[in-house]
């Protein structure tokens, strides 16, 4: 079938080639229109972090205590707050959580309570790195070394 004999096919082909070029010449949408959405997203994050804060045990962990990885996930969520408010607001509770994680650190660098050693160490390492605290550097290096050794 030749293109000149089928105007519909010719038009579709031409539009498929021209429309992407036209789309890329349009200005990007104004970001101020998304302010409402940004506020809604931050409110949802705040509600989730409020829930997490209420679930923390007085000893600093999130249940179950035999899996420091659960505490590491909660800590990572708090540290990941895009507004930066929660890590400052809950600094004392975060310190308790980090103390709990470090309490589970073993001499070989692993961080666990005798279950799922690699899983618990990996997530605990992630949480310690997110703290950006030089005090945790030795534990971070030992955990990293442990994970490297167990992978090879």
matplotlib code that plots the C-alpha trace (Angstrom):
import matplotlib.pyplot as plt

x = [0.0, 1.4, 1.1, -0.3, -3.2, -4.2, -4.5, -5.5, -2.3, -0.3, -1.9, -1.3, 2.3, 2.9, 1.2, 3.2, 6.4, 5.4, 3.5, 6.5, 8.5, 5.7, 5.3, 9.0, 8.7, 6.0, 7.1, 7.0, 4.0, 4.3, 5.3, 3.2, 0.1, 1.4, 1.6, -1.6, -0.5, 2.8, 0.9, -1.3, 1.7, 3.5, 0.4, 0.2, 3.9, 3.3, 0.4, 2.5, 5.3, 3.0, 1.7, 5.3, 6.2, 3.3, 4.4, 7.9, 8.6, 10.0, 13.3, 13.6, 12.7, 9.7, 8.1, 9.3, 12.5, 14.2, 14.4, 16.4, 15.6, 12.1, 13.5, 15.9, 13.0, 11.1, 14.3, 14.8, 11.3, 11.8, 15.2, 13.7, 11.1, 11.4, 10.5, 13.3, 11.1, 10.7, 14.4, 14.8, 11.4, 12.0, 15.8, 15.6, 13.4, 15.8, 18.7, 16.9, 16.3, 19.9, 21.1, 18.8, 20.3, 23.8, 22.9, 22.4, 25.8, 28.1, 31.9, 31.9, 30.1, 26.7, 23.7, 21.0, 19.3, 20.3, 17.8, 18.1, 21.6, 22.2, 18.7, 18.9, 22.5, 21.7, 18.7, 20.5, 23.5, 21.2, 19.6, 23.1, 24.3, 21.2, 22.0, 25.1, 26.6, 30.4, 29.9, 28.3, 31.2, 32.9, 29.7, 29.0, 32.4, 32.1, 28.6, 29.8, 32.7, 30.4, 28.1, 31.0, 32.4, 29.0, 28.4, 31.6]
y = [0.0, 3.4, 6.4, 8.7, 6.3, 6.2, 9.7, 8.4, 6.3, 9.3, 11.6, 9.1, 8.7, 12.4, 13.1, 10.3, 12.0, 15.6, 15.4, 14.3, 17.3, 19.7, 18.2, 18.8, 22.5, 23.2, 24.9, 22.7, 23.1, 25.7, 23.9, 26.2, 24.3, 21.3, 23.0, 21.5, 18.0, 18.6, 19.6, 16.5, 14.2, 15.8, 15.4, 11.7, 11.3, 13.1, 10.9, 7.8, 9.0, 9.9, 6.3, 5.0, 7.3, 5.9, 2.3, 2.6, 0.6, 2.4, 0.4, 2.1, -0.7, -1.4, -4.9, -7.5, -6.9, -10.0, -8.3, -5.1, -4.7, -3.6, -0.8, 0.0, 0.3, 2.7, 4.7, 4.9, 6.2, 8.9, 9.9, 10.0, 12.7, 15.1, 18.1, 17.2, 18.0, 14.5, 13.6, 16.8, 16.5, 12.9, 13.1, 11.5, 8.6, 8.2, 8.0, 5.2, 3.3, 3.6, 2.5, -0.6, -1.3, -1.0, -3.2, -6.0, -5.5, -8.5, -8.6, -10.0, -6.8, -8.4, -6.8, -9.2, -11.1, -14.6, -14.6, -13.6, -12.2, -10.8, -9.3, -7.6, -6.4, -5.0, -2.9, -1.9, -0.7, 1.3, 3.1, 3.8, 5.3, 7.5, 9.0, 10.6, 10.4, 9.9, 8.0, 5.2, 4.9, 1.9, -0.1, 0.9, -0.3, -3.6, -4.3, -3.5, -5.9, -8.6, -8.3, -8.4, -11.6, -13.3, -12.6, -14.2]
z = [0.0, -1.0, 1.3, -1.4, -2.0, 1.6, 3.1, 6.5, 6.9, 5.6, 8.2, 11.1, 10.1, 9.9, 13.2, 14.9, 13.8, 14.5, 17.8, 19.9, 18.5, 19.4, 22.9, 23.7, 22.6, 25.2, 28.5, 31.6, 33.9, 36.7, 39.9, 42.1, 41.0, 42.9, 46.3, 47.5, 46.5, 48.3, 51.5, 51.2, 50.8, 53.7, 55.9, 55.0, 55.8, 59.2, 60.0, 59.3, 61.4, 64.2, 64.2, 64.2, 67.1, 69.2, 68.4, 69.8, 73.0, 76.0, 75.4, 72.0, 69.7, 67.5, 68.0, 67.8, 69.7, 68.3, 64.9, 65.0, 61.3, 62.2, 64.4, 61.6, 59.1, 61.5, 62.0, 58.3, 57.8, 60.4, 59.0, 55.5, 56.3, 53.5, 55.7, 58.1, 61.1, 62.5, 63.0, 65.1, 66.8, 67.9, 68.5, 72.0, 70.7, 67.7, 70.1, 72.0, 68.8, 67.7, 71.1, 70.7, 67.3, 68.6, 71.6, 69.1, 67.4, 67.7, 67.7, 64.1, 62.9, 62.5, 64.1, 65.1, 68.0, 66.7, 63.8, 60.2, 60.7, 57.2, 56.9, 60.3, 59.7, 56.3, 57.5, 60.7, 58.7, 56.4, 59.5, 61.0, 57.8, 57.6, 61.0, 59.6, 63.1, 63.3, 66.6, 64.6, 62.1, 63.8, 63.9, 60.3, 59.2, 61.1, 59.8, 56.2, 56.7, 58.0, 55.0, 52.6, 54.2, 54.2, 50.5, 49.3]

ax = plt.figure().add_subplot(projection="3d")
ax.plot(x, y, z, "-o")
ax.set_aspect("equal")
plt.show()
